[in-house]
């Protein structure tokens, strides 16, 4: 069938309109070292923040790629994203942020859920990051967390901490935790787990040597949290976490951030860049707000009871 001249013109015009719509789309490329509920919540918060400010499927292209826990894959993803020329890259977690920052000096990079941006060499100055980078740090309220553990377990003397020694934010957390714990008379027992498959054995080795287990916001550990929870139940050793979403998955309690809110806070930084600010001119933001989540039923399964004083101020109780 032959098109009429008018039909051809109409089709051409429609093609031009579609091309213009496509060209006007703001392209946000997001990536994370691994997928788990907390990081998924961050991503959801970022996207919702953009939607609330006028972005939608018609004027925004929002993509996501997970490195499945592999830093080499994170580097490949970052290079691919740079080749796709997005308007902005959002890198969730330290390894993905390091990969993105190494891959481009031109495309703005906003990182999120990075505990120690200075230690990870993402920026050289918190107030004036410089270059094409800024973001949000989820530096943990470690002193408050240890106080919570002592309130629940007054006789706590030793705390086992499974972590990935290859993840910079986890190493920074453990080092800071040791300093604070020493002041409180608590011994930190390290349980290295370089891979998710190592988490079960690392946590099992803490039975008999630690009074409790504390899981930091380490992506390797959080992605295999069920293995730590099983150890807690089988070995009657209470499991606590820094990530409040982990309480839904079996940890007894956590004093930390609402990671969806962290995503919204990250979204605010993304919007500032999209409105014309240079990423390097925006000071690194530190996460705001803390939540206290508890799981009384899981506490009972691990052989302890959560005090009424803790239950009374919990912001969320997992039934």
C-alpha positions in Angstrom: 0.0 0.0 0.0 1.3 3.5 -0.9 1.1 6.4 1.5 -0.4 9.6 0.2 1.8 12.7 0.3 -0.3 13.9 3.3 0.2 10.6 5.1 3.9 10.7 4.6 4.1 14.3 5.8 2.0 13.4 8.9 4.2 10.4 9.6 7.3 12.5 9.2 5.9 15.1 11.6 5.0 12.5 14.1 8.5 11.1 13.9 10.0 14.5 14.5 7.7 15.1 17.5 8.7 11.7 19.0 12.3 12.5 18.4 12.0 15.8 20.1 10.1 14.2 23.1 12.9 11.7 23.3 15.6 14.3 23.1 13.9 16.3 25.8 14.0 13.4 28.3 16.2 13.9 31.3 18.3 10.7 31.5 19.2 9.6 35.1 21.3 6.4 35.3 21.4 4.7 38.7 23.5 1.8 39.9 24.3 -0.1 43.1 26.8 -2.7 44.0 24.0 -5.1 45.0 20.2 -5.3 45.5 18.6 -5.6 48.9 15.6 -4.0 50.6 17.5 -1.0 52.1 19.2 -0.1 48.8 15.9 -0.7 46.8 14.3 1.8 49.2 16.9 4.4 48.5 16.4 4.0 44.8 12.6 4.3 45.2 13.0 7.4 47.3 15.2 9.0 44.7 12.7 8.3 41.9 9.7 9.4 43.9 11.5 12.7 44.8 11.9 13.3 41.0 8.3 12.4 40.3 7.1 14.8 43.0 9.0 17.5 41.3 7.5 17.1 37.8 9.4 14.3 36.3 7.6 11.3 34.8 7.9 8.6 32.2 7.5 11.1 29.4 10.2 13.5 30.3 12.5 11.3 32.3 14.5 8.1 31.5 15.4 6.4 34.8 17.5 3.3 34.5 19.1 1.0 37.1 21.8 -1.6 37.0 23.1 -3.8 39.8 26.7 -5.1 40.0 25.5 -8.2 41.8 28.1 -7.7 44.5 31.0 -7.7 42.0 33.3 -4.5 42.0 34.6 -5.5 38.6 31.1 -5.5 37.3 30.5 -2.2 39.0 33.4 -0.7 37.0 32.0 -2.2 33.7 28.5 -0.7 34.5 30.0 2.7 35.2 31.9 2.7 31.9 28.8 1.6 30.0 26.8 4.4 31.6 29.3 7.0 30.7 29.2 5.8 27.1 25.4 6.2 27.2 25.9 9.9 28.1 23.2 10.4 30.8 22.5 13.8 32.3 23.5 12.5 35.7 24.7 9.3 37.4 23.4 8.2 40.8 25.7 5.7 42.4 24.3 3.9 45.5 26.9 2.4 47.8 30.7 3.0 48.1 31.9 0.5 45.4 29.5 1.8 42.8 30.3 5.4 43.7 34.1 4.7 43.3 33.5 3.1 40.0 31.4 6.0 38.7 33.8 8.7 39.9 36.7 6.8 38.3 34.8 6.5 35.0 34.0 10.2 34.4 35.2 13.7 35.2 32.4 15.3 33.2 29.1 13.8 33.9 27.7 14.8 37.3 27.8 12.0 39.9 25.6 12.0 43.0 26.5 9.2 45.4 24.2 7.8 48.2 24.6 5.5 51.2 28.4 6.1 51.4 29.6 6.0 55.0 33.0 7.7 54.6 33.2 9.8 51.4 36.7 11.1 52.4 38.1 7.6 53.3 36.7 6.3 50.0 38.5 9.1 48.2 35.3 10.2 46.5 35.8 13.8 47.6 38.7 15.6 49.3 36.6 18.1 51.1 33.1 17.7 52.6 32.0 21.3 52.3 33.6 21.9 48.8 33.7 18.5 47.0 34.9 20.1 43.7 34.8 18.4 40.3 31.7 16.6 39.3 30.8 14.8 42.5 28.7 15.2 45.6 26.3 13.1 47.5 24.9 11.8 50.8 26.7 10.0 53.6 24.9 7.6 55.9 27.4 7.8 58.7 25.9 5.7 61.5 25.0 6.9 65.0 27.3 4.2 66.4 27.4 5.5 70.0 23.6 5.4 70.2 23.5 2.0 68.7 25.8 0.6 71.3 23.9 2.3 74.1 20.7 0.6 72.7 22.5 -2.8 72.8 23.6 -2.3 76.4 20.1 -1.3 77.4 18.7 -4.5 75.9 21.6 -6.6 77.1 23.1 -4.9 80.3 25.8 -7.6 80.6 27.1 -7.2 77.1 30.8 -7.5 77.1 31.7 -8.8 73.6 30.1 -8.0 70.2 30.7 -10.0 67.1 30.8 -8.0 63.8 30.6 -9.8 60.5 31.8 -7.5 57.7 33.5 -7.5 54.2 37.1 -6.3 54.7 37.1 -5.3 51.0 34.2 -2.8 51.4 35.7 0.6 52.5 32.5 1.8 54.3 32.4 -1.4 56.3 36.0 -1.1 57.3 35.5 2.5 58.4 32.4 1.5 60.4 34.3 -1.3 62.2 37.2 0.9 63.1 35.0 3.6 64.4 32.9 1.0 66.3 36.1 -0.4 68.0 37.0 3.1 69.4 33.5 3.7 70.8 33.1 0.2 72.1 36.3 0.4 74.0 35.0 3.5 75.8 31.9 1.5 76.8 33.9 -1.6 77.9 32.8 -3.8 75.0 35.2 -6.0 73.0 34.6 -6.1 69.3 35.2 -9.5 67.7 35.7 -9.2 63.9 34.3 -11.9 61.6 35.5 -11.2 58.1 33.3 -12.4 55.2 34.6 -11.3 51.8 31.7 -12.8 49.9 28.0 -13.4 50.6 28.7 -17.2 50.7 31.2 -16.6 53.6 28.6 -14.9 55.8 27.1 -18.0 57.3 30.4 -19.5 58.4 31.7 -16.1 59.6 28.7 -15.6 61.9 28.8 -19.2 63.1 32.3 -18.7 64.3 31.0 -16.1 66.7 28.9 -18.6 68.7 30.6 -19.1 72.1 32.9 -16.1 71.7 30.5 -13.1 71.4 27.6 -12.2 73.5 25.7 -10.7 70.5 26.1 -10.0 66.8 25.9 -6.6 65.2 25.5 -6.3 61.4 26.7 -3.0 60.1 25.4 -1.4 56.8 27.7 -3.7 54.9 26.1 -4.8 51.6 27.8 -8.2 51.6 26.4 -9.0 55.1 23.0 -7.4 54.5 22.5 -9.3 51.3 23.0 -12.6 53.2 21.3 -11.5 56.5 19.1 -14.6 56.7 22.3 -16.7 57.3 23.2 -14.5 60.3 19.7 -14.7 61.7 19.7 -18.5 61.4 23.0 -18.5 63.4 21.3 -16.3 66.0 18.4 -18.7 66.4 20.4 -21.9 66.3 23.2 -20.6 68.6 21.0 -18.5 70.8 23.1 -15.4 70.1 21.1 -12.2 69.6 21.5 -10.5 66.2 21.2 -6.7 65.9 21.6 -4.5 62.9 22.3 -0.9 61.8 19.8 -1.1 59.0 16.2 -0.9 60.2 14.9 -2.8 57.2 16.9 -5.8 58.5 14.5 -6.0 61.5 11.8 -7.2 59.1 14.2 -9.9 58.0 14.9 -11.2 61.5 17.3 -8.9 63.4 16.1 -8.1 67.0 16.5 -4.3 66.8 18.1 -1.5 64.9 18.6 2.1 65.4 19.3 3.7 62.1 17.9 5.5 59.1 14.8 5.1 57.1 16.4 4.3 53.8 13.5 5.5 51.7 13.9 8.9 53.4 17.6 8.7 52.6 16.6 8.3 49.0 14.4 11.4 49.2 17.3 13.3 50.6 19.5 12.1 47.8 16.8 13.1 45.4 17.1 16.7 46.7 20.7 16.8 45.6 19.9 15.3 42.2 17.3 18.0 41.7 19.8 20.8 42.6 22.1 19.5 39.8 19.3 19.2 37.3 18.3 22.8 38.1 21.8 24.0 37.1 24.1 23.7 40.2 27.5 22.1 39.7 27.7 18.9 41.7 31.1 19.8 43.0 29.8 23.1 44.5 27.2 21.2 46.6 28.4 20.2 50.1 28.2 16.5 51.0 24.9 16.0 52.9 24.8 13.8 56.0 21.7 11.7 56.4 19.0 13.0 58.8 16.7 11.3 61.2 16.8 7.9 63.0 14.3 5.2 63.4 14.2 2.5 66.2 12.7 -0.8 64.9 12.3 -3.8 67.1 11.2 -7.4 66.6 10.1 -8.9 70.0 9.2 -12.3 68.6 12.6 -12.7 67.1 14.2 -11.6 70.3 12.3 -14.4 72.1 13.5 -16.9 69.5 17.1 -15.8 70.2 16.7 -16.1 74.0 16.2 -12.5 75.2 13.4 -10.0 76.0 13.3 -6.4 74.8 12.9 -4.1 77.8 9.7 -2.1 78.1 11.7 1.1 78.0 12.9 0.3 74.5 9.5 -0.9 73.3 7.9 2.4 74.5 10.1 4.6 72.3 10.2 2.3 69.2 9.1 3.9 66.0 8.2 0.6 64.5 7.5 -2.8 66.0 7.6 -5.8 63.7 4.9 -8.3 64.7 
